[in-house]
Amino acid sequence: MSCPICHRGACMKSFHSLEAQERFDLKQTMSDDVDDLREEILSLQERIKELESELQRILSEKEL
Ligand SMILES: [Zn+2]
């Protein structure tokens, strides 16, 4: 069986760095469906906006 990360026969998943393995695992759990990914991006953008306003609020409180 070839390596699931780089698809080389002489390689194994464990030959890659932990970081590469984690990135690979993360990719495996992500959807291949473009609509799903679009929705995920939209919800992440919403989340970023929330966090930005939260950050602004904290910063402005600090200045008082
Ligand atoms: Zn490999």
N, CA, C, O and the ligand as a Tripos MOL2 file, in Angstrom:
@<TRIPOS>MOLECULE
protein
  257   255    65     0     0
PROTEIN
NO_CHARGES

@<TRIPOS>ATOM
      1 N           0.8460   -1.2040    0.0000 N.3       1 MET1
      2 CA          0.0000    0.0000    0.0000 C.3       1 MET1
      3 C           0.8760    1.2480    0.0000 C.2       1 MET1
      4 O           1.8510    1.3330    0.7470 O.2       1 MET1
      5 N           0.5270    2.1990   -0.8310 N.am      2 SER2
      6 CA          1.3350    3.4140   -0.9080 C.3       2 SER2
      7 C           0.9530    4.4110    0.1910 C.2       2 SER2
      8 O          -0.0920    4.3040    0.8340 O.2       2 SER2
      9 N           1.8300    5.3610    0.3680 N.am      3 CYS3
     10 CA          1.6120    6.3860    1.3940 C.3       3 CYS3
     11 C           0.3690    7.2150    1.0760 C.2       3 CYS3
     12 O           0.2140    7.6780   -0.0540 O.2       3 CYS3
     13 N          -0.5140    7.4110    2.0480 N.am      4 PRO4
     14 CA         -1.7240    8.1970    1.7770 C.3       4 PRO4
     15 C          -1.4470    9.6860    1.5930 C.2       4 PRO4
     16 O          -2.2730   10.4130    1.0420 O.2       4 PRO4
     17 N          -0.2820   10.1350    2.0570 N.am      5 ILE5
     18 CA          0.0220   11.5730    1.9670 C.3       5 ILE5
     19 C           0.6460   11.9240    0.6210 C.2       5 ILE5
     20 O           0.1720   12.8210   -0.0750 O.2       5 ILE5
     21 N           1.7260   11.2030    0.2520 N.am      6 CYS6
     22 CA          2.4120   11.5580   -0.9930 C.3       6 CYS6
     23 C           2.2240   10.5040   -2.0910 C.2       6 CYS6
     24 O           2.6930   10.6830   -3.2150 O.2       6 CYS6
     25 N           1.5390    9.4100   -1.7590 N.am      7 HIS7
     26 CA          1.1980    8.3510   -2.7230 C.3       7 HIS7
     27 C           2.4110    7.6250   -3.2890 C.2       7 HIS7
     28 O           2.3200    7.0030   -4.3470 O.2       7 HIS7
     29 N           3.5490    7.6970   -2.5950 N.am      8 ARG8
     30 CA          4.7070    6.9440   -3.0460 C.3       8 ARG8
     31 C           4.7220    5.5800   -2.3580 C.2       8 ARG8
     32 O           4.4290    5.4700   -1.1670 O.2       8 ARG8
     33 N           5.0670    4.5420   -3.1250 N.am      9 GLY9
     34 CA          5.0560    3.1910   -2.5860 C.3       9 GLY9
     35 C           6.0870    2.9600   -1.4950 C.2       9 GLY9
     36 O           5.8660    2.1730   -0.5750 O.2       9 GLY9
     37 N           7.2290    3.6600   -1.6050 N.am     10 ALA10
     38 CA          8.3160    3.4510   -0.6660 C.3      10 ALA10
     39 C           8.1800    4.3110    0.5850 C.2      10 ALA10
     40 O           9.1060    4.3850    1.3920 O.2      10 ALA10
     41 N           7.0550    4.9470    0.7450 N.am     11 CYS11
     42 CA          6.8720    5.8680    1.8640 C.3      11 CYS11
     43 C           5.7150    5.4060    2.7480 C.2      11 CYS11
     44 O           4.8750    4.6110    2.3270 O.2      11 CYS11
     45 N           5.6850    5.9120    3.9680 N.am     12 MET12
     46 CA          4.5790    5.6370    4.8750 C.3      12 MET12
     47 C           4.1460    6.9380    5.5190 C.2      12 MET12
     48 O           4.9130    7.8980    5.5900 O.2      12 MET12
     49 N           2.9090    6.9600    5.9870 N.am     13 LYS13
     50 CA          2.3830    8.1710    6.6200 C.3      13 LYS13
     51 C           3.2920    8.6390    7.7550 C.2      13 LYS13
     52 O           3.5190    9.8330    7.9490 O.2      13 LYS13
     53 N           3.8120    7.6370    8.5100 N.am     14 SER14
     54 CA          4.6360    7.9780    9.6810 C.3      14 SER14
     55 C           6.0100    8.5180    9.3030 C.2      14 SER14
     56 O           6.7310    9.0220   10.1630 O.2      14 SER14
     57 N           6.3870    8.4180    8.0070 N.am     15 PHE15
     58 CA          7.6590    8.9780    7.5540 C.3      15 PHE15
     59 C           7.5850   10.5010    7.4690 C.2      15 PHE15
     60 O           8.6080   11.1860    7.4680 O.2      15 PHE15
     61 N           6.3780   11.0110    7.4000 N.am     16 HIS16
     62 CA          6.2200   12.4610    7.2910 C.3      16 HIS16
     63 C           6.2640   13.1070    8.6690 C.2      16 HIS16
     64 O           6.0720   12.4380    9.6850 O.2      16 HIS16
     65 N           6.5160   14.4060    8.6960 N.am     17 SER17
     66 CA          6.5610   15.1070    9.9650 C.3      17 SER17
     67 C           5.1890   15.0830   10.6220 C.2      17 SER17
     68 O           4.1710   14.9240    9.9490 O.2      17 SER17
     69 N           5.1700   15.2410   11.9360 N.am     18 LEU18
     70 CA          3.8970   15.2740   12.6650 C.3      18 LEU18
     71 C           2.9810   16.3440   12.0920 C.2      18 LEU18
     72 O           1.7710   16.1550   11.9730 O.2      18 LEU18
     73 N           3.5920   17.4780   11.7390 N.am     19 GLU19
     74 CA          2.8240   18.5910   11.1870 C.3      19 GLU19
     75 C           2.1450   18.1800    9.8860 C.2      19 GLU19
     76 O           0.9700   18.4750    9.6690 O.2      19 GLU19
     77 N           2.8960   17.4970    9.0230 N.am     20 ALA20
     78 CA          2.3400   17.0470    7.7490 C.3      20 ALA20
     79 C           1.2280   16.0280    7.9810 C.2      20 ALA20
     80 O           0.2130   16.0350    7.2850 O.2      20 ALA20
     81 N           1.4300   15.1490    8.9650 N.am     21 GLN21
     82 CA          0.4020   14.1480    9.2700 C.3      21 GLN21
     83 C          -0.8670   14.8030    9.7860 C.2      21 GLN21
     84 O          -1.9730   14.4120    9.4150 O.2      21 GLN21
     85 N          -0.6980   15.8140   10.6570 N.am     22 GLU22
     86 CA         -1.8640   16.5060   11.1960 C.3      22 GLU22
     87 C          -2.6230   17.2400   10.0960 C.2      22 GLU22
     88 O          -3.8530   17.2330   10.0500 O.2      22 GLU22
     89 N          -1.8470   17.8780    9.2060 N.am     23 ARG23
     90 CA         -2.4620   18.6020    8.0950 C.3      23 ARG23
     91 C          -3.2560   17.6300    7.2160 C.2      23 ARG23
     92 O          -4.3590   17.9320    6.7590 O.2      23 ARG23
     93 N          -2.6560   16.4530    6.9950 N.am     24 PHE24
     94 CA         -3.3200   15.4380    6.1850 C.3      24 PHE24
     95 C          -4.6180   14.9740    6.8510 C.2      24 PHE24
     96 O          -5.6550   14.8670    6.1950 O.2      24 PHE24
     97 N          -4.5530   14.6970    8.1670 N.am     25 ASP25
     98 CA         -5.7420   14.2480    8.8960 C.3      25 ASP25
     99 C          -6.8530   15.2950    8.8380 C.2      25 ASP25
    100 O          -8.0310   14.9770    8.6710 O.2      25 ASP25
    101 N          -6.4340   16.5590    8.9820 N.am     26 LEU26
    102 CA         -7.4080   17.6440    8.9420 C.3      26 LEU26
    103 C          -8.0970   17.7090    7.5840 C.2      26 LEU26
    104 O          -9.3070   17.9160    7.4870 O.2      26 LEU26
    105 N          -7.2910   17.5260    6.5390 N.am     27 LYS27
    106 CA         -7.8170   17.5520    5.1890 C.3      27 LYS27
    107 C          -8.8200   16.4150    4.9680 C.2      27 LYS27
    108 O          -9.8200   16.5770    4.2680 O.2      27 LYS27
    109 N          -8.5290   15.2630    5.5790 N.am     28 GLN28
    110 CA         -9.4120   14.1140    5.4450 C.3      28 GLN28
    111 C         -10.7920   14.3830    6.0410 C.2      28 GLN28
    112 O         -11.8010   13.8820    5.5450 O.2      28 GLN28
    113 N         -10.8250   15.1850    7.1190 N.am     29 THR29
    114 CA        -12.1110   15.4320    7.7850 C.3      29 THR29
    115 C         -12.8940   16.5490    7.0970 C.2      29 THR29
    116 O         -14.0620   16.7750    7.4110 O.2      29 THR29
    117 N         -12.2470   17.2480    6.1550 N.am     30 MET30
    118 CA        -12.9360   18.3250    5.4630 C.3      30 MET30
    119 C         -13.7640   17.7870    4.2970 C.2      30 MET30
    120 O         -13.4180   16.7840    3.6730 O.2      30 MET30
    121 N         -14.8370   18.4680    4.0320 N.am     31 SER31
    122 CA        -15.7230   18.0380    2.9610 C.3      31 SER31
    123 C         -15.1300   18.3490    1.5880 C.2      31 SER31
    124 O         -14.4250   19.3430    1.4180 O.2      31 SER31
    125 N         -15.4230   17.4910    0.6150 N.am     32 ASP32
    126 CA        -15.0140   17.7540   -0.7600 C.3      32 ASP32
    127 C         -16.1100   18.5070   -1.5090 C.2      32 ASP32
    128 O         -15.9120   18.9610   -2.6360 O.2      32 ASP32
    129 N         -17.2510   18.6270   -0.8720 N.am     33 ASP33
    130 CA        -18.3900   19.2680   -1.5110 C.3      33 ASP33
    131 C         -18.2030   20.7880   -1.5100 C.2      33 ASP33
    132 O         -18.0560   21.4080   -0.4560 O.2      33 ASP33
    133 N         -18.2120   21.3730   -2.7070 N.am     34 VAL34
    134 CA        -17.9230   22.8020   -2.8260 C.3      34 VAL34
    135 C         -18.9560   23.6490   -2.0750 C.2      34 VAL34
    136 O         -18.6040   24.6470   -1.4470 O.2      34 VAL34
    137 N         -20.2160   23.2530   -2.1420 N.am     35 ASP35
    138 CA        -21.2510   24.0150   -1.4360 C.3      35 ASP35
    139 C         -21.0360   23.9740    0.0750 C.2      35 ASP35
    140 O         -21.2010   24.9810    0.7640 O.2      35 ASP35
    141 N         -20.6680   22.8030    0.5760 N.am     36 ASP36
    142 CA        -20.3550   22.6780    1.9990 C.3      36 ASP36
    143 C         -19.2070   23.5950    2.3840 C.2      36 ASP36
    144 O         -19.2470   24.2710    3.4130 O.2      36 ASP36
    145 N         -18.1820   23.6070    1.5390 N.am     37 LEU37
    146 CA        -17.0090   24.4280    1.8280 C.3      37 LEU37
    147 C         -17.3600   25.9090    1.7870 C.2      37 LEU37
    148 O         -16.8880   26.6880    2.6150 O.2      37 LEU37
    149 N         -18.2030   26.3020    0.8050 N.am     38 ARG38
    150 CA        -18.6370   27.6990    0.7360 C.3      38 ARG38
    151 C         -19.3480   28.0970    2.0220 C.2      38 ARG38
    152 O         -19.1030   29.1670    2.5790 O.2      38 ARG38
    153 N         -20.2350   27.2160    2.4850 N.am     39 GLU39
    154 CA        -20.9670   27.5180    3.7120 C.3      39 GLU39
    155 C         -20.0300   27.6120    4.9060 C.2      39 GLU39
    156 O         -20.1940   28.4580    5.7850 O.2      39 GLU39
    157 N         -19.0550   26.7320    4.9140 N.am     40 GLU40
    158 CA        -18.0980   26.7460    6.0140 C.3      40 GLU40
    159 C         -17.3020   28.0480    6.0020 C.2      40 GLU40
    160 O         -17.0610   28.6420    7.0530 O.2      40 GLU40
    161 N         -16.8960   28.4900    4.8150 N.am     41 ILE41
    162 CA        -16.1530   29.7450    4.7000 C.3      41 ILE41
    163 C         -17.0140   30.9060    5.1740 C.2      41 ILE41
    164 O         -16.5410   31.7750    5.9070 O.2      41 ILE41
    165 N         -18.2910   30.9260    4.7550 N.am     42 LEU42
    166 CA        -19.1800   32.0000    5.1730 C.3      42 LEU42
    167 C         -19.3280   32.0470    6.6880 C.2      42 LEU42
    168 O         -19.2930   33.1200    7.2920 O.2      42 LEU42
    169 N         -19.4960   30.8650    7.3010 N.am     43 SER43
    170 CA        -19.6640   30.8590    8.7480 C.3      43 SER43
    171 C         -18.3710   31.2460    9.4560 C.2      43 SER43
    172 O         -18.3980   31.8470   10.5300 O.2      43 SER43
    173 N         -17.2320   30.8950    8.8450 N.am     44 LEU44
    174 CA        -15.9580   31.3150    9.4280 C.3      44 LEU44
    175 C         -15.7730   32.8240    9.3140 C.2      44 LEU44
    176 O         -15.2470   33.4650   10.2240 O.2      44 LEU44
    177 N         -16.2190   33.3940    8.1700 N.am     45 GLN45
    178 CA        -16.1200   34.8450    8.0020 C.3      45 GLN45
    179 C         -16.9850   35.5620    9.0350 C.2      45 GLN45
    180 O         -16.5890   36.5860    9.5910 O.2      45 GLN45
    181 N         -18.1780   35.0070    9.2850 N.am     46 GLU46
    182 CA        -19.0450   35.5520   10.3240 C.3      46 GLU46
    183 C         -18.3500   35.5230   11.6790 C.2      46 GLU46
    184 O         -18.3840   36.4880   12.4420 O.2      46 GLU46
    185 N         -17.7290   34.4010   11.9480 N.am     47 ARG47
    186 CA        -17.0330   34.1930   13.2210 C.3      47 ARG47
    187 C         -15.8920   35.1950   13.3700 C.2      47 ARG47
    188 O         -15.6630   35.7340   14.4520 O.2      47 ARG47
    189 N         -15.1820   35.4350   12.2700 N.am     48 ILE48
    190 CA        -14.0790   36.4000   12.3080 C.3      48 ILE48
    191 C         -14.6140   37.7900   12.6370 C.2      48 ILE48
    192 O         -14.0240   38.5170   13.4370 O.2      48 ILE48
    193 N         -15.7430   38.1580   12.0090 N.am     49 LYS49
    194 CA        -16.3480   39.4600   12.2970 C.3      49 LYS49
    195 C         -16.7170   39.5830   13.7700 C.2      49 LYS49
    196 O         -16.4830   40.6150   14.3990 O.2      49 LYS49
    197 N         -17.2980   38.5130   14.3090 N.am     50 GLU50
    198 CA        -17.6540   38.5110   15.7290 C.3      50 GLU50
    199 C         -16.4230   38.7070   16.6060 C.2      50 GLU50
    200 O         -16.4260   39.4930   17.5530 O.2      50 GLU50
    201 N         -15.3780   37.9730   16.2630 N.am     51 LEU51
    202 CA        -14.1520   38.0560   17.0550 C.3      51 LEU51
    203 C         -13.5160   39.4320   16.9370 C.2      51 LEU51
    204 O         -12.9690   39.9530   17.9090 O.2      51 LEU51
    205 N         -13.5870   40.0280   15.7380 N.am     52 GLU52
    206 CA        -13.0270   41.3550   15.5460 C.3      52 GLU52
    207 C         -13.7620   42.3920   16.3880 C.2      52 GLU52
    208 O         -13.1380   43.2570   17.0030 O.2      52 GLU52
    209 N         -15.1020   42.3020   16.4130 N.am     53 SER53
    210 CA        -15.8420   43.2750   17.2050 C.3      53 SER53
    211 C         -15.6300   43.0380   18.6990 C.2      53 SER53
    212 O         -15.6100   43.9770   19.4940 O.2      53 SER53
    213 N         -15.4730   41.7680   19.0620 N.am     54 GLU54
    214 CA        -15.1560   41.4300   20.4510 C.3      54 GLU54
    215 C         -13.7980   42.0210   20.8410 C.2      54 GLU54
    216 O         -13.6320   42.5770   21.9270 O.2      54 GLU54
    217 N         -12.8430   41.8850   19.9340 N.am     55 LEU55
    218 CA        -11.5110   42.4210   20.1690 C.3      55 LEU55
    219 C         -11.5570   43.9470   20.3010 C.2      55 LEU55
    220 O         -10.9260   44.5250   21.1860 O.2      55 LEU55
    221 N         -12.3150   44.5850   19.4040 N.am     56 GLN56
    222 CA        -12.4570   46.0400   19.4610 C.3      56 GLN56
    223 C         -13.0410   46.4840   20.7950 C.2      56 GLN56
    224 O         -12.6250   47.4800   21.3870 O.2      56 GLN56
    225 N         -14.0290   45.7000   21.2470 N.am     57 ARG57
    226 CA        -14.6900   46.0220   22.5010 C.3      57 ARG57
    227 C         -13.6850   45.9250   23.6670 C.2      57 ARG57
    228 O         -13.6310   46.8030   24.5280 O.2      57 ARG57
    229 N         -12.9100   44.8640   23.6740 N.am     58 ILE58
    230 CA        -11.9260   44.6650   24.7400 C.3      58 ILE58
    231 C         -10.8880   45.7780   24.7140 C.2      58 ILE58
    232 O         -10.5140   46.3170   25.7550 O.2      58 ILE58
    233 N         -10.4230   46.1190   23.5000 N.am     59 LEU59
    234 CA         -9.4070   47.1650   23.3670 C.3      59 LEU59
    235 C          -9.9450   48.5120   23.8240 C.2      59 LEU59
    236 O          -9.2400   49.2710   24.4890 O.2      59 LEU59
    237 N         -11.1860   48.8110   23.4720 N.am     60 SER60
    238 CA        -11.7400   50.1040   23.8530 C.3      60 SER60
    239 C         -11.9860   50.1720   25.3570 C.2      60 SER60
    240 O         -11.8920   51.2440   25.9540 O.2      60 SER60
    241 N         -12.2990   49.0380   25.9680 N.am     61 GLU61
    242 CA        -12.4670   49.0180   27.4240 C.3      61 GLU61
    243 C         -11.1370   49.2410   28.1270 C.2      61 GLU61
    244 O         -11.0700   49.8640   29.1860 O.2      61 GLU61
    245 N         -10.0930   48.7240   27.5200 N.am     62 LYS62
    246 CA         -8.7620   48.8500   28.0890 C.3      62 LYS62
    247 C          -8.3130   50.3240   28.1320 C.2      62 LYS62
    248 O          -7.6150   50.7610   29.0470 O.2      62 LYS62
    249 N          -8.7470   51.0660   27.1010 N.am     63 GLU63
    250 CA         -8.3170   52.4660   26.9940 C.3      63 GLU63
    251 C          -9.0090   53.3510   28.0140 C.2      63 GLU63
    252 O          -8.5230   54.4370   28.3300 O.2      63 GLU63
    253 N         -10.1270   52.8980   28.5250 N.am     64 LEU64
    254 CA        -10.8690   53.7340   29.4850 C.3      64 LEU64
    255 C         -10.1570   53.8480   30.8310 C.2      64 LEU64
    256 O         -10.6540   54.5160   31.7380 O.2      64 LEU64
    257 ZN          4.6760    9.8130    2.0240 Zn       65 ZN65
@<TRIPOS>BOND
     1     1     2 1
     2     2     3 1
     3     3     4 2
     4     3     5 am
     5     5     6 1
     6     6     7 1
     7     7     8 2
     8     7     9 am
     9     9    10 1
    10    10    11 1
    11    11    12 2
    12    11    13 am
    13    13    14 1
    14    14    15 1
    15    15    16 2
    16    15    17 am
    17    17    18 1
    18    18    19 1
    19    19    20 2
    20    19    21 am
    21    21    22 1
    22    22    23 1
    23    23    24 2
    24    23    25 am
    25    25    26 1
    26    26    27 1
    27    27    28 2
    28    27    29 am
    29    29    30 1
    30    30    31 1
    31    31    32 2
    32    31    33 am
    33    33    34 1
    34    34    35 1
    35    35    36 2
    36    35    37 am
    37    37    38 1
    38    38    39 1
    39    39    40 2
    40    39    41 am
    41    41    42 1
    42    42    43 1
    43    43    44 2
    44    43    45 am
    45    45    46 1
    46    46    47 1
    47    47    48 2
    48    47    49 am
    49    49    50 1
    50    50    51 1
    51    51    52 2
    52    51    53 am
    53    53    54 1
    54    54    55 1
    55    55    56 2
    56    55    57 am
    57    57    58 1
    58    58    59 1
    59    59    60 2
    60    59    61 am
    61    61    62 1
    62    62    63 1
    63    63    64 2
    64    63    65 am
    65    65    66 1
    66    66    67 1
    67    67    68 2
    68    67    69 am
    69    69    70 1
    70    70    71 1
    71    71    72 2
    72    71    73 am
    73    73    74 1
    74    74    75 1
    75    75    76 2
    76    75    77 am
    77    77    78 1
    78    78    79 1
    79    79    80 2
    80    79    81 am
    81    81    82 1
    82    82    83 1
    83    83    84 2
    84    83    85 am
    85    85    86 1
    86    86    87 1
    87    87    88 2
    88    87    89 am
    89    89    90 1
    90    90    91 1
    91    91    92 2
    92    91    93 am
    93    93    94 1
    94    94    95 1
    95    95    96 2
    96    95    97 am
    97    97    98 1
    98    98    99 1
    99    99   100 2
   100    99   101 am
   101   101   102 1
   102   102   103 1
   103   103   104 2
   104   103   105 am
   105   105   106 1
   106   106   107 1
   107   107   108 2
   108   107   109 am
   109   109   110 1
   110   110   111 1
   111   111   112 2
   112   111   113 am
   113   113   114 1
   114   114   115 1
   115   115   116 2
   116   115   117 am
   117   117   118 1
   118   118   119 1
   119   119   120 2
   120   119   121 am
   121   121   122 1
   122   122   123 1
   123   123   124 2
   124   123   125 am
   125   125   126 1
   126   126   127 1
   127   127   128 2
   128   127   129 am
   129   129   130 1
   130   130   131 1
   131   131   132 2
   132   131   133 am
   133   133   134 1
   134   134   135 1
   135   135   136 2
   136   135   137 am
   137   137   138 1
   138   138   139 1
   139   139   140 2
   140   139   141 am
   141   141   142 1
   142   142   143 1
   143   143   144 2
   144   143   145 am
   145   145   146 1
   146   146   147 1
   147   147   148 2
   148   147   149 am
   149   149   150 1
   150   150   151 1
   151   151   152 2
   152   151   153 am
   153   153   154 1
   154   154   155 1
   155   155   156 2
   156   155   157 am
   157   157   158 1
   158   158   159 1
   159   159   160 2
   160   159   161 am
   161   161   162 1
   162   162   163 1
   163   163   164 2
   164   163   165 am
   165   165   166 1
   166   166   167 1
   167   167   168 2
   168   167   169 am
   169   169   170 1
   170   170   171 1
   171   171   172 2
   172   171   173 am
   173   173   174 1
   174   174   175 1
   175   175   176 2
   176   175   177 am
   177   177   178 1
   178   178   179 1
   179   179   180 2
   180   179   181 am
   181   181   182 1
   182   182   183 1
   183   183   184 2
   184   183   185 am
   185   185   186 1
   186   186   187 1
   187   187   188 2
   188   187   189 am
   189   189   190 1
   190   190   191 1
   191   191   192 2
   192   191   193 am
   193   193   194 1
   194   194   195 1
   195   195   196 2
   196   195   197 am
   197   197   198 1
   198   198   199 1
   199   199   200 2
   200   199   201 am
   201   201   202 1
   202   202   203 1
   203   203   204 2
   204   203   205 am
   205   205   206 1
   206   206   207 1
   207   207   208 2
   208   207   209 am
   209   209   210 1
   210   210   211 1
   211   211   212 2
   212   211   213 am
   213   213   214 1
   214   214   215 1
   215   215   216 2
   216   215   217 am
   217   217   218 1
   218   218   219 1
   219   219   220 2
   220   219   221 am
   221   221   222 1
   222   222   223 1
   223   223   224 2
   224   223   225 am
   225   225   226 1
   226   226   227 1
   227   227   228 2
   228   227   229 am
   229   229   230 1
   230   230   231 1
   231   231   232 2
   232   231   233 am
   233   233   234 1
   234   234   235 1
   235   235   236 2
   236   235   237 am
   237   237   238 1
   238   238   239 1
   239   239   240 2
   240   239   241 am
   241   241   242 1
   242   242   243 1
   243   243   244 2
   244   243   245 am
   245   245   246 1
   246   246   247 1
   247   247   248 2
   248   247   249 am
   249   249   250 1
   250   250   251 1
   251   251   252 2
   252   251   253 am
   253   253   254 1
   254   254   255 1
   255   255   256 2
@<TRIPOS>SUBSTRUCTURE
     1 MET1         2 RESIDUE 1 A MET
     2 SER2         6 RESIDUE 1 A SER
     3 CYS3        10 RESIDUE 1 A CYS
     4 PRO4        14 RESIDUE 1 A PRO
     5 ILE5        18 RESIDUE 1 A ILE
     6 CYS6        22 RESIDUE 1 A CYS
     7 HIS7        26 RESIDUE 1 A HIS
     8 ARG8        30 RESIDUE 1 A ARG
     9 GLY9        34 RESIDUE 1 A GLY
    10 ALA10       38 RESIDUE 1 A ALA
    11 CYS11       42 RESIDUE 1 A CYS
    12 MET12       46 RESIDUE 1 A MET
    13 LYS13       50 RESIDUE 1 A LYS
    14 SER14       54 RESIDUE 1 A SER
    15 PHE15       58 RESIDUE 1 A PHE
    16 HIS16       62 RESIDUE 1 A HIS
    17 SER17       66 RESIDUE 1 A SER
    18 LEU18       70 RESIDUE 1 A LEU
    19 GLU19       74 RESIDUE 1 A GLU
    20 ALA20       78 RESIDUE 1 A ALA
    21 GLN21       82 RESIDUE 1 A GLN
    22 GLU22       86 RESIDUE 1 A GLU
    23 ARG23       90 RESIDUE 1 A ARG
    24 PHE24       94 RESIDUE 1 A PHE
    25 ASP25       98 RESIDUE 1 A ASP
    26 LEU26      102 RESIDUE 1 A LEU
    27 LYS27      106 RESIDUE 1 A LYS
    28 GLN28      110 RESIDUE 1 A GLN
    29 THR29      114 RESIDUE 1 A THR
    30 MET30      118 RESIDUE 1 A MET
    31 SER31      122 RESIDUE 1 A SER
    32 ASP32      126 RESIDUE 1 A ASP
    33 ASP33      130 RESIDUE 1 A ASP
    34 VAL34      134 RESIDUE 1 A VAL
    35 ASP35      138 RESIDUE 1 A ASP
    36 ASP36      142 RESIDUE 1 A ASP
    37 LEU37      146 RESIDUE 1 A LEU
    38 ARG38      150 RESIDUE 1 A ARG
    39 GLU39      154 RESIDUE 1 A GLU
    40 GLU40      158 RESIDUE 1 A GLU
    41 ILE41      162 RESIDUE 1 A ILE
    42 LEU42      166 RESIDUE 1 A LEU
    43 SER43      170 RESIDUE 1 A SER
    44 LEU44      174 RESIDUE 1 A LEU
    45 GLN45      178 RESIDUE 1 A GLN
    46 GLU46      182 RESIDUE 1 A GLU
    47 ARG47      186 RESIDUE 1 A ARG
    48 ILE48      190 RESIDUE 1 A ILE
    49 LYS49      194 RESIDUE 1 A LYS
    50 GLU50      198 RESIDUE 1 A GLU
    51 LEU51      202 RESIDUE 1 A LEU
    52 GLU52      206 RESIDUE 1 A GLU
    53 SER53      210 RESIDUE 1 A SER
    54 GLU54      214 RESIDUE 1 A GLU
    55 LEU55      218 RESIDUE 1 A LEU
    56 GLN56      222 RESIDUE 1 A GLN
    57 ARG57      226 RESIDUE 1 A ARG
    58 ILE58      230 RESIDUE 1 A ILE
    59 LEU59      234 RESIDUE 1 A LEU
    60 SER60      238 RESIDUE 1 A SER
    61 GLU61      242 RESIDUE 1 A GLU
    62 LYS62      246 RESIDUE 1 A LYS
    63 GLU63      250 RESIDUE 1 A GLU
    64 LEU64      254 RESIDUE 1 A LEU
    65 ZN65       257 GROUP 0 **** ****
